[in-house]
Amino acid sequence: MTFHRHSNERDQLDLFRTLPGDLAPRDAQDLMAYPFFSLAKSKRLAPIDFKAGSIVIRVEAVAEHGMATIWDADVLIWAASQIVEARDLGLRPSRLMATTPYEILTFIGRGVSLRDYDRLKAALDRLQSTTVATSIRQPTERRMHRFSWINEWKEKADHRGRPLGLELILPDWFYAAVLDDALVLTIDQAYFDLTGGLERWLYRLVRKHGGRQEYGWSFDLLHLHAKSGSLSPLKHFAYDLRDIVRRQPLPGYRLVIEQPSGLPERLSFAPTDPAPFGVPRLRRRRATARPGDKL
């Protein structure tokens, strides 16, 4: 199965054959901080529209495949990890990557059955067909960068039809962010064990904003709901969030729901063990809907 969007793009890129072995999982901070993916396992066709200060995001899906999900985004975490590892080893990564389904599936903690291979192909279809328009890392709010999470992908086979793996092309918006040290964070391998879309999204947000500060960070629930891009009503979203706080499934972080006197409820979070990282002791910061949401 092949999807072509830029007929001459492949000829202009060097082929990067991905690295074997265990790599530290890395995630792009922009993808962790903003709503780019569906949090539901059912097909989503309703677009995501998000605006905060100068940040504008619109994500659209096609009826055939639906919007790329937060589970599909595991492929992008794998790609980011490959790019950073290659760069750190002094190799030359590329947006054109050659790999195998086995390498991707084992990295993201999935099985390697025929069903898992078919699910990976469906994820690649959604990543390729989902379109994004955003002002993030653009000179002005009115300038939008438009792309899909994968420009194209195809299965390779030899002359007898035996599978030789996959090739895929990443968009330059994503690739540029991954090559920037300041825009990538290492995440816990246990992230891939999280089964719920909301808790996966929440871990990435917490890792991005809470980092390894002893006193963590906090958001009010209304702002969290907007940042999630969820179609769930605020009342249901808040109920699900309280359930996550009750279960405490996020690796490395402790969550607390707080309601200061006369103020809306807030979700506060902090590392469970910040001491080994030797970070300065900072007081918890309260996040607002300001552009960038940087530490």
PEMO-V167135 format. One record per backbone hydrogen bond with DSSP energy under -0.5 kcal/mol. CO is the residue of the C=O (numbers start at 1). NH is the residue of the N-H. E is the energy in kcal/mol with one decimal. If there is no record, write none. Layout:
# PEMO-V167135
CO & NH & E
CO & NH & E
This chain:
# PEMO-V167135
1 & 155 & -0.6
3 & 153 & -0.6
5 & 7 & -0.6
6 & 9 & -1.1
6 & 10 & -0.7
8 & 12 & -0.7
9 & 12 & -1.3
10 & 13 & -1.2
14 & 96 & -0.6
15 & 17 & -0.6
16 & 18 & -0.6
16 & 98 & -2.7
25 & 187 & -2.5
27 & 185 & -2.6
28 & 31 & -0.7
28 & 32 & -1.2
29 & 33 & -1.8
30 & 34 & -1.3
34 & 36 & -1.0
38 & 70 & -2.0
44 & 67 & -2.4
45 & 61 & -0.6
47 & 49 & -0.5
48 & 59 & -2.2
50 & 57 & -2.7
52 & 55 & -2.2
54 & 56 & -0.5
55 & 52 & -2.2
56 & 135 & -2.0
57 & 50 & -2.6
58 & 133 & -2.4
59 & 48 & -2.0
60 & 131 & -2.3
62 & 66 & -2.8
68 & 38 & -2.4
69 & 73 & -1.5
71 & 74 & -1.5
72 & 75 & -1.9
73 & 77 & -1.8
74 & 78 & -2.5
75 & 79 & -2.3
76 & 80 & -2.8
77 & 26 & -0.6
77 & 81 & -2.3
78 & 82 & -2.1
79 & 83 & -2.4
80 & 84 & -2.4
81 & 85 & -2.2
82 & 86 & -2.5
83 & 87 & -2.3
84 & 88 & -2.6
85 & 89 & -1.5
86 & 91 & -2.8
87 & 90 & -1.5
91 & 93 & -0.7
95 & 97 & -0.7
95 & 170 & -2.2
96 & 16 & -2.7
97 & 168 & -2.2
98 & 18 & -2.4
99 & 166 & -2.8
100 & 104 & -1.7
101 & 105 & -2.9
102 & 106 & -2.5
103 & 107 & -1.6
104 & 108 & -2.0
105 & 110 & -2.9
106 & 109 & -0.9
113 & 117 & -2.2
114 & 118 & -2.3
115 & 119 & -2.1
116 & 120 & -2.1
117 & 121 & -2.1
118 & 122 & -2.0
119 & 123 & -2.1
120 & 124 & -2.4
121 & 125 & -2.1
122 & 126 & -2.1
123 & 127 & -2.6
124 & 128 & -2.2
125 & 129 & -2.2
126 & 130 & -1.9
127 & 149 & -1.1
127 & 150 & -1.1
130 & 149 & -0.7
131 & 60 & -2.7
132 & 147 & -2.3
133 & 58 & -2.4
134 & 145 & -3.1
135 & 138 & -2.0
140 & 143 & -1.3
142 & 144 & -0.6
144 & 146 & -0.5
145 & 134 & -2.0
147 & 132 & -3.2
149 & 171 & -0.6
152 & 169 & -2.4
153 & 3 & -1.6
154 & 167 & -2.3
156 & 164 & -3.2
156 & 165 & -0.8
158 & 161 & -2.1
162 & 158 & -2.3
165 & 156 & -3.1
166 & 99 & -2.5
167 & 154 & -2.4
168 & 97 & -2.9
169 & 151 & -2.6
169 & 152 & -0.8
171 & 175 & -2.3
172 & 176 & -2.7
173 & 177 & -1.3
174 & 178 & -2.1
175 & 179 & -1.8
176 & 180 & -0.7
177 & 180 & -0.7
179 & 181 & -0.7
180 & 183 & -2.1
181 & 184 & -1.2
183 & 29 & -2.5
185 & 27 & -3.0
188 & 191 & -2.1
189 & 192 & -1.4
190 & 193 & -1.6
191 & 194 & -1.8
196 & 200 & -2.0
197 & 201 & -2.4
198 & 202 & -2.6
199 & 203 & -2.3
200 & 204 & -1.9
201 & 205 & -2.1
202 & 206 & -3.0
203 & 207 & -3.0
204 & 208 & -2.0
205 & 209 & -2.7
206 & 210 & -2.9
206 & 211 & -0.9
207 & 211 & -0.6
210 & 213 & -1.9
213 & 216 & -1.1
213 & 271 & -0.9
216 & 285 & -1.1
217 & 269 & -2.5
218 & 287 & -2.8
219 & 267 & -3.2
220 & 224 & -2.1
221 & 225 & -2.5
222 & 226 & -1.8
223 & 227 & -2.3
224 & 228 & -1.4
225 & 229 & -0.9
225 & 230 & -0.6
226 & 229 & -0.6
233 & 237 & -2.8
234 & 238 & -2.8
235 & 239 & -1.7
236 & 240 & -2.6
237 & 241 & -2.2
238 & 242 & -2.3
239 & 243 & -1.8
240 & 244 & -1.8
241 & 245 & -2.3
242 & 246 & -2.3
243 & 247 & -2.1
244 & 248 & -2.5
244 & 249 & -0.5
250 & 253 & -1.5
252 & 272 & -1.9
254 & 270 & -1.6
256 & 258 & -0.6
256 & 268 & -3.3
258 & 266 & -3.4
260 & 263 & -2.5
265 & 221 & -1.8
266 & 258 & -3.1
266 & 268 & -0.6
267 & 219 & -2.2
268 & 256 & -2.5
269 & 217 & -2.3
270 & 254 & -2.9
274 & 277 & -1.6
274 & 279 & -0.6
275 & 278 & -1.8
280 & 282 & -0.7
282 & 215 & -0.5
285 & 218 & -1.2
285 & 287 & -0.6
288 & 290 & -1.3
291 & 293 & -0.7
